[in-house]
Amino acid sequence: MTIFVKIREWIARHDVLCSNIVVILISLITFLPMVRQCGFYADDYHAVYGAYTYGPEKILITAWIDRPGAGFTLQWLYMLFGLNIHYYQVLELTLNVAAAICAMWIVRKLWPGRKVLALAVGVMSVIYPGFTDFPDAFNFVLMLMSYSFYIFSIALTIKVLTGKTVLVRIISAVAAALLALWSVFLNEYYLGLEALRLTVICLMVYQISPDTRKLKLFGRSLVRYIPYAFTLGGFFIWRFFFFNNQRAGTDLGTFVNLFANSPVYKVLTILSGLFNNLLNISIYAWFEPAYKYLNSLRLKDFLFCAGIALLGALLVFFLYRAIHKEERDPSLNKKEFLQLLIVGLITVIATSLPIVFVDREVTFSSYGKYSLSGMIGGILIMAALIHYAFKPGIRSVIISFFIFSAIVTQLAVEKNMAADWQGSKDLWWQLSWRAPSLKPGTFLTGRSVNYDIVEGFNIWGPVNMMYYPKAKNPVVTAETLNNSLIRNVQMDKDPQRDFRTYLLNMEASNLLVMSVPSEVSCLHLIDGDAPDYSVYDSSDIQMVGSHSRLNQIDLNAAVTTPPVAMFGAEPAHGWCFYYQKGELALQKGDNAEATRLWEEAQSKDLHPDDKVELLPFIKAYAQLGDVGALNRLLPMFLDNPYHKVSYCRNLSEGNYKISEEARQLLINKSCLN
């Protein structure tokens, strides 16, 4: 007997242990490589800002308008973990692995003897590529809690039906009901997973009494489901008839009225949405996110991600083959196939219905998070098709390909989100170098190619944490650079916004525009009196740039830095540090300091890749009348003809705050030919 045969036999005897270990390993190699490079994102910022400035109770206050259960839970987590994002990541990873192992156990109980089927479900669910928000642990740990608590609850329901003592059944039933209740308090639309519980009860009752007529079987199942129906029914009544929901996006009454006004159209919309969700959650999730995120990777990053994904796929392939060899009947029979398919279809449709009803749909461009609740149903559908339609030798290859696709997708997502988090940290540290503080009432907007600014709080959250950490309401306001904002600024109209108890009064006259126009650019604060634009700046930056006011920077304030607990220690002083300090020195009128900074940067062989960043030093040397330095700097700056457009206009109109001698010197050297 060869060593490989002995290993295979040992694995077959310990298949449960090996399956659990592989699920853990697949999770670790997928989510650990870049976990330290991921941080806070998107919706995290308003919650973190509130907890940091007001106290953890602010999380509950702001969440009370639509999901108080989520507010309570996140408040407790913040009290435990604070700003240490890695604790949230550990919790999220633990919940994810536990839910996947629990899903394997459920499959083993419902379809005894289908060991490789259970393995496939476990590894596919722990790295499901339709849900690409795993790296955002602070916010999406609540969704993982909703999903995992429901899976635990359904597993406990099986214990209720199979428990050997009354005490075990009672404890399991109470725990199952409480976990499900907590899940829907976090996210109410996870209530759709009750359909999975009912199908599980039906299958378990069928196993106990396989000869019972179908109608009687269903009746017995409903009797066993009654405790859960009362519990979740009570939540439904409270949530939609007594709770004062203040957010239109989660208000059932709003959508009921829409349904009543045009029922035929709404029914057709719902059916279309359910069909699209079914395809997206079950099939497209394994391909569309991969296409989206892999296209953004550089070759070396792709090779890194693909190498790890290949390792994970091979691990699953060999374990799958080893367990598969020991199964007596390697193929699903028709009855098992139909059971899997029906359970999967019911789960996907039931979990999609609350989402589609409120005009949401699973899309991997923006709403992939809605795929999580129906994930287990989509995986059961795919697993049923693979294990019924394909021959045994092909299945391991297909399952391994799915694992490869999922791992490489999640790693690509992590690469993108790690870059976004780094872009965020760079932005706020550069702002702290450039602006000792911002005056109260400053209104910020802008764009960064390295940081996804999806809401105004992605700016005002960190800025107020840095400059006004004791203020209970944002002192500095902000909004995304959108068409509405551009029109308001051009009309000198002051927009207002009431966001989750925060009152934001934005004054167009106090606008300050930020721009990080390219990956090789530093942060640029636009001077509206004399705007100069990078060749990389977008058109909307240029549409509002002339309204930007540098006098919103408080030059006399003490230097303030971003919270280290959140944004990490101050980064090394590269070119952007010298550029920001040079801009600050020039604004203060300290030309000698600006030129000293340039010379220090040169001594360290630091140069700008975006040549518009030479301007503060050019103006400083012009003020000092240093023709030799200008002869070295101007050719680099004027090498791009576009730079002359705003530069020569500002010189001719006298917009720069420089002397007449300096202005004439620059005109003669730059704009006469």
Buried (B, 14 or more C-beta within 10 A) or exposed (E): EEEEEEEBBEBBEEBBEBBBEBBBBBBBBBBEBBBEBBBBBBBBBBBBBBBBBBBBBBBBBBBBBBBBBBBBBBBEBBEEBBBEBEBBBBBBBEBBBBBBBBBBBBBBBBBEEBBBBBBBBBBBBBBBBBBBBBBBBBBBBBBBBBBBBBBBBBBBBBBBBBBEEEEEBEBBBBBBBBBBBBBBBBBBBBBBBBBBBBBBBBBBBBBEEEEBEEEEBBEBBBEBBEBBBEBBEEBBEEBBEEBEBEEEEBBBEBBEEBBEEEEEEBEEBBEEBBEBBBBBBBBBBBBBBBEBBBEEBEEEBBEBBBEBBBBBBEBBBBBBBBBBBBBEEBBBEEEBBEBBBBBBBBBBBBBBBBBBBBBBBBBBEEEBBBBBBBBBBBBBBBBBBBBBEBEBEEBBBBBBEBBBBBBBBBBBBBBBBBBBBBBBBBBBBBBBBBBBBBBEBBBBBBBBBBBBBEBBBBBBBBBBBBBBEEBEBBBBBBBBBEEEBBEBBEEEEBBEEEBBBBEBEBEBEBBBBBBBBBEEBBBBBBBBBBBBBBBBBBEBBBBBBBBBBBBBBBBEEEEBEBBEEBBBEEBEBEBBBBBBBBBBBBBEEBBEBBBBBBEBBEEEEBEBEBBBBBBBBBBBBBBBEBEEBBEEBBEBBBEEEEBBEBBBBBBEEEBBBBEEEBBEBBEEBBBEE
